[in-house]
Amino acid sequence: MRAALAFVRLVLAWCVILGASSVLLATVVVPRLAGATSYDVQTGSMRPGLPPGTLVVVRPVAPEQIGIGTVVTYQLESGEPTVVTHRVTEIGINRAGERVFRTQGDANDAIDPAPVRPVQVRGALWYSVPYAGHFNDLVTRRSGWPLLAAVIGLLGYAGWMFIGAARDRRATPADAPIEEGELVSS
């Protein structure tokens, strides 16, 4: 029974470590290595495909590569930090001869009022991670750091328990310490 419980703990520790590593890899490491940027979806305008709390990872894209149906993340106003992720529904040319895009959220009834200029586009959707946007939002807010520290601490503790379980499993009976009150035969 004790061995079965130890095995279950070992499997659970592995699941936690692999799960956390996978999320970290998908949300931080891969985007940085690929020159991509991640954003969290705040509203339901892109439901059902990108509900609130989804982390979207976008890669820079040339304006010529953006077609109708491409999901893009763009600045509401050029140079401002506020961004929106919507689908391109029309492509046109403005009075200055510049290519512009009309966008619309999948759940919205109307096309967005202002056309999007190429300078506003931060990138095209590469992939998304459901629910990871909640974690990203929590971490980027000041009030989220205590929770992040607790999560990191728990992951560290899980790793420590995993190492201890693996070490104990390798110990032979001759190496095992004798506990007080235990009978030893000679």
Backbone torsions as a table, in degrees:
resi	resn	phi	psi	omega
1	MET	NA	-42.9	-179.2
2	ARG	-64.3	-39.2	179.6
3	ALA	-66.7	-38.3	179.2
4	ALA	-65.5	-41.2	178.8
5	LEU	-65.1	-40.8	178.0
6	ALA	-63.9	-39.3	178.7
7	PHE	-64.8	-43.0	178.7
8	VAL	-61.4	-43.4	178.2
9	ARG	-62.3	-40.6	179.5
10	LEU	-63.1	-44.7	179.1
11	VAL	-63.8	-43.9	178.7
12	LEU	-62.4	-41.7	178.3
13	ALA	-61.6	-43.2	177.8
14	TRP	-61.9	-42.8	179.6
15	CYS	-61.5	-43.7	179.6
16	VAL	-64.0	-46.1	-178.3
17	ILE	-65.2	-45.8	179.8
18	LEU	-67.0	-39.0	178.2
19	GLY	-63.2	-48.2	179.8
20	ALA	-64.1	-39.7	179.0
21	SER	-65.3	-39.9	179.3
22	SER	-64.0	-44.6	179.4
23	VAL	-64.3	-44.1	178.6
24	LEU	-61.6	-42.5	179.4
25	LEU	-62.6	-46.7	-176.6
26	ALA	-71.7	-30.5	-173.4
27	THR	-100.0	-20.1	-176.7
28	VAL	-123.5	-56.2	-171.0
29	VAL	-67.2	-55.2	-177.3
30	VAL	-59.5	-48.1	178.6
31	PRO	-58.6	-40.7	-179.1
32	ARG	-66.4	-41.9	179.9
33	LEU	-66.1	-31.7	-177.0
34	ALA	-91.7	-0.8	-177.9
35	GLY	73.4	23.2	-179.4
36	ALA	-95.7	171.1	179.2
37	THR	-130.8	144.0	177.7
38	SER	-110.5	144.5	178.4
39	TYR	-135.9	151.2	175.8
40	ASP	-102.7	140.2	-179.6
41	VAL	-78.7	123.9	-176.3
42	GLN	-99.5	-25.9	-174.3
43	THR	-121.7	173.1	-179.3
44	GLY	-93.7	16.5	-175.6
45	SER	-66.2	-18.4	-179.9
46	MET	-111.2	20.4	176.2
47	ARG	-65.7	153.8	-1.8
48	PRO	-86.3	-14.1	-175.4
49	GLY	-65.1	-38.8	-178.2
50	LEU	-129.7	77.4	-179.2
51	PRO	-71.8	164.9	176.8
52	PRO	-54.2	140.7	-179.2
53	GLY	95.4	-4.8	177.4
54	THR	-81.7	139.6	174.7
55	LEU	-95.3	120.5	177.3
56	VAL	-102.6	136.9	177.8
57	VAL	-112.3	121.7	-177.0
58	VAL	-118.0	143.4	176.6
59	ARG	-110.6	145.1	176.1
60	PRO	-56.5	144.6	-177.2
61	VAL	-142.5	143.3	176.0
62	ALA	-72.9	143.5	-179.2
63	PRO	-54.8	-32.5	-179.6
64	GLU	-67.4	-22.2	-178.6
65	GLN	-86.7	-7.3	-179.8
66	ILE	-87.2	123.0	179.5
67	GLY	-120.7	176.2	176.5
68	ILE	-64.8	131.2	-177.6
69	GLY	99.3	-14.0	178.1
70	THR	-70.4	133.3	175.8
71	VAL	-89.9	121.8	-178.0
72	VAL	-122.2	151.9	171.4
73	THR	-108.1	127.5	-175.8
74	TYR	-139.4	157.2	176.1
75	GLN	-77.1	137.3	176.3
76	LEU	-61.8	-41.7	174.7
77	GLU	-130.5	135.9	-177.1
78	SER	-54.1	129.1	179.0
79	GLY	87.3	-8.1	-179.8
80	GLU	-93.6	150.4	-176.5
81	PRO	-74.9	-20.8	-177.0
82	THR	-70.4	126.7	-178.8
83	VAL	-124.1	160.5	177.8
84	VAL	-132.7	143.9	174.5
85	THR	-114.3	112.5	-180.0
86	HIS	-140.7	168.7	-178.9
87	ARG	-92.7	139.1	176.9
88	VAL	-74.3	126.9	-179.9
89	THR	-111.7	-23.2	179.5
90	GLU	-146.9	150.5	174.4
91	ILE	-127.1	132.6	-178.6
92	GLY	-145.9	-171.9	178.6
93	ILE	-124.4	131.6	178.7
94	ASN	-85.4	-177.9	-177.1
95	ARG	-63.8	-25.8	179.7
96	ALA	-83.3	1.1	-180.0
97	GLY	83.2	11.8	-177.8
98	GLU	-93.8	141.5	176.9
99	ARG	-67.0	135.2	177.9
100	VAL	-133.5	157.7	-177.6
101	PHE	-121.6	142.4	170.6
102	ARG	-105.3	136.1	-176.0
103	THR	-125.5	165.3	177.8
104	GLN	-159.0	138.7	173.0
105	GLY	-71.4	143.1	-178.0
106	ASP	-58.1	-32.2	-178.7
107	ALA	-92.3	-3.3	-178.2
108	ASN	-87.8	147.9	179.6
109	ASP	-83.2	-23.1	-174.0
110	ALA	-123.8	154.8	174.7
111	ILE	-69.1	146.2	178.2
112	ASP	-60.1	141.1	-172.4
113	PRO	-65.6	-37.8	-174.8
114	ALA	-101.3	136.2	174.7
115	PRO	-69.0	153.5	-178.4
116	VAL	-104.0	125.5	177.6
117	ARG	-87.2	152.3	-179.2
118	PRO	-54.8	-33.0	-179.5
119	VAL	-65.2	-22.6	-179.5
120	GLN	-82.4	-20.7	-174.6
121	VAL	-72.9	123.5	177.8
122	ARG	-87.5	-26.7	178.7
123	GLY	162.3	173.8	177.6
124	ALA	-103.3	149.7	-179.1
125	LEU	-59.5	126.6	176.7
126	TRP	-99.0	-54.8	174.3
127	TYR	-158.3	169.6	179.7
128	SER	-134.7	153.5	178.8
129	VAL	-125.3	108.9	-179.4
130	PRO	-58.7	141.7	176.1
131	TYR	69.6	-16.5	-178.0
132	ALA	-69.2	-20.3	177.5
133	GLY	-65.5	-33.2	176.6
134	HIS	-60.7	-44.8	179.5
135	PHE	-65.3	-43.8	178.9
136	ASN	-60.8	-43.0	178.8
137	ASP	-63.0	-41.9	-179.6
138	LEU	-64.2	-42.9	-177.4
139	VAL	-68.9	-36.0	-176.1
140	THR	-79.8	-13.7	175.0
141	ARG	-86.8	149.1	178.3
142	ARG	-58.6	-40.8	-176.3
143	SER	-71.1	-9.3	-178.1
144	GLY	-85.3	-13.2	-175.9
145	TRP	-63.3	-39.8	177.2
146	PRO	-60.5	-40.3	178.4
147	LEU	-66.6	-41.4	178.0
148	LEU	-60.8	-42.9	178.1
149	ALA	-61.4	-39.8	178.6
150	ALA	-65.1	-42.2	179.3
151	VAL	-64.3	-44.3	178.5
152	ILE	-62.9	-41.2	177.0
153	GLY	-61.3	-43.3	178.9
154	LEU	-65.8	-39.4	176.6
155	LEU	-65.2	-39.6	175.8
156	GLY	-62.4	-42.1	178.1
157	TYR	-63.5	-41.5	178.1
158	ALA	-62.0	-41.6	177.0
159	GLY	-63.1	-41.8	178.2
160	TRP	-62.3	-43.3	178.4
161	MET	-64.3	-38.6	178.8
162	PHE	-63.2	-46.3	179.4
163	ILE	-62.8	-43.1	178.4
164	GLY	-62.3	-41.4	179.5
165	ALA	-65.7	-40.6	178.9
166	ALA	-66.0	-39.8	178.9
167	ARG	-65.7	-44.1	179.3
168	ASP	-65.0	-34.2	-178.9
169	ARG	-68.0	-33.1	179.9
170	ARG	-78.8	-18.2	-177.6
171	ALA	-65.4	133.6	176.9
172	THR	-86.8	160.0	-179.8
173	PRO	-56.4	-31.7	179.6
174	ALA	-68.7	-29.6	-179.8
175	ASP	-82.5	-19.0	-174.6
176	ALA	-66.8	136.0	179.6
177	PRO	-70.6	148.8	178.3
178	ILE	-88.6	127.0	179.9
179	GLU	-87.8	155.0	-179.4
180	GLU	-59.8	133.2	178.5
181	GLY	86.1	1.3	-179.2
182	GLU	-86.2	137.3	179.3
183	LEU	-82.7	136.4	178.7
184	VAL	-122.0	126.2	179.2
185	SER	-92.2	145.7	-178.9
186	SER	-105.2	NA	NA
